[in-house]
Amino acid sequence: MFLIIFFAGGHNITSLQDQYVTVAKRYGRIAYCLIPSNIYLILRPQSSTSYLNSLNLHKWTSRFIILCSLIHTVGFLVHWKEEKALSHAFYLLNFLGVAAFTFLFILAFVSLYWVRRFNYLFFYLFHNFTSILMIVLITFHARPGVTPTFIITALFLVYFLYLRFWNVYKVDDIKIIEGKNSKLQIIKIPIFFNWSPGSHIRINYSYSFWECWLGPTHPFSIANNQEDNLNQITLIMRKTNFKFDPTFSYLLSKPYVSIEKPFFNNVEIVNIIVGGSGISFGLPIYNHLKNTNTRVKLIWATRSKNDLFINKHLDMKGVEVYTTKIDDDAAPEEVFKIGEDESEGDGLLDDDANDEEIEMESLNNKKAKGDKEEFVLGRPNLDEVFASDIGVDNDGIDGDKCWVLACGPPSLVKDAKNWSKSHGFNFFNEKYEM
């Protein structure tokens, strides 16, 4: 994309010193023409790329829009200064462009990781306000006009609103299960739709809440599989500011694919490692693949033994569990907010799994037992956990069919990626933050 934008802006330019105004005009138009494709990406298209890849492309397209707008603005400011006509910036149509870029420049700062994480709601509201402002103001600012691009953009926006507010499922009767002193909770939602392992949904408040109309929706991974035939989805989430209340209704999007379906038909060895609530990503993939001819392994690392209460409610057979802390409290005691059949086994994940720091280094690991669960006390060593059963000895196996999947804190993902690279495995990781 960068090369296309670079060459489009400089096409047939023989002297930048003499033709920089032409270049500035081009980059201004390129910035506006990128807006429809950027909105298309937040529609989360299923046919062209996976859900998370579309989010990454959206972020990079936004950066190119800001860069092109910067080139456009600086180019004209330099031109007006040379012509001793800076007052032209305050002419109405020109000032509309200056105003749009000012907000765009502020948005670039607000979008920085640490600012965005400090107050995501403010970032989200300012991001949407600036986007609408640019779409409208530049329609009047641009000469010649950009009406066709504006119409396409408006149609995408209408479709986006349709997907967010009308093409959703309204759900009630949510069941919540918590474990004593655990930061995890299980959410069970009755629903009837089709999904593939590792899919995501986005959840919004019901129409009676202002957050439904102005706030962001919340992404989660579906922790159970459709073949479980439970007529429900199960989520495993960390307790965050977004709280489920069994007395409220919620709006659910249709599921979005995380891993493309051809993956499941073209793998022979899969090592999965997840941390904390990342189990909701790895578990459905693991349970699906273990019923095929794939050699698959799932490692779950969590900081607290109290998180192991979820073992009773999920199909965790064959999962290797590591915990770095045994709390002084008694074995995890379950708290049922709503009555639930204890024999069911499913789960889910939310977008704040990266907060859990689980260091990936060797300890003198030892097995320990709780009341009903078995786990390894310590941190998983990848050479040991991946080498046994299905790990590094993959002679005779096509390297393209060997994978490592990771979901969790940055340190876990980084080490899993380094291990996969050094052993010739393909690598895929989940990242939920925007």
C-alpha positions, 0 to 999 in steps of 0.5 A: 500500500505504501509503495502505491501511495508513494508512486501515485503521489509522485507520478510524472513529477520531474521537479519536486521543488517546482511541482510540490503543490501538485504533489500536495494536492494529490496526497490530499485527494489520496487521503480522502479516497482511502476513507471508503476502504478504511470504513470497509475494513471495520465492517469486518469482511469475511471473504477477503481476510480474517477478522483480526487481520482486517483490524490491523489493516484498518489501523495501517490505513488510518496511519496512511490517511494521516500521513497523506493529510500531513503532506497535503497540509504542510505543502500548502502552508509552505506554498502560502508562506512563499507567496506571502499569503498565509491568510489564505488558510483562513478562507472558508473552504481552505479553513475547513481543510485546516480544521479537519487536519487539526482534529486529525493531528490530535487524533494521531496523539490520542491513538498512541497506545498508552493514551488509548489504554488510559481512556479507551472510551475517550479515544473511541468517541474522539476517533468517531467524531474526527472521522465524521468531521473529516468526511463532511468537511473535506467534501466541501473543502476539496476542489474539484469535488469528491462527491462520488467518494463521499457517496460511497463513504456514506453508503458504507456508513449506513451499512455499518450502522445496520450491522451494529444496531439491526443485524444483531441478536438480542439475548436474555437469560445470561448465566454467570459463574464465578470462582472465589478469588478468581479474576476469571468468570464464565458467561453462558449465553443461549444463542442459535447460530453457526460458527467455526472454532476460534470465532469471535463475537462482539457484544453491545449493551441493549438499546436503552443504554447510551453506551449502545449508541455511542460506546464501543462494542466488546470483542470476545472469543467463543470458547465452546464449539458448535458440535457440542450441541448445547445451543449456547455460547460460552465465554471466559473473560477477565473481570473488567469495566464491562460487566454482565448483568443477568437481569439485562439484555445484550446485543450480539453480533454474528460470529467473525472468523479468526482462523480461516477454515482451510487451516483445519483441513491442512495441519498435522502438528499444532502446539497451542499455548495460552495465558489466562483468559486466552484459554477461550481462544485455544480450547475450542481449536484444541477440542476440534483438532483432537477429534481429527488426525491432527497431533495437537497439544494445549498448554494453559498458563495462569497466575492463580490456582483459583482460576482452575474453577473453570475446569469443571465447566469446560472440556479440559481433557488433555490440557496441560495446566501451569500455574505460578501461584498457589493462593493461601486460600482454600481450593477454589470455591464456586459462586453461582450467580445464576443456577447452572448445570455443573455437567456442562463444559464450555467457555470465552475470552475478552480483550484484556487478556494481555494484562496477565504477565506469565513469564516464560522461563524454566523453573523446578516445575512440580505437579500439584493437586487441588481438590479436583484438578491437577496442574504443574506449579511453575512456568512452562518451558517451551522446549519441554512442553512442546518437545514431548508427544508432538513437539520438535521431532517432526521429521517427514512432516511438511513444515507448512502443516506444523503450527504454533498458536499463541494467545496471552501476554506479550512475553508469552506470545513473543517466546512462542513466536521465537520458538516456532521460528527456530523450529520451522513451525508456522505461527499465529497469535491472537491480539484483542486490543485496538 
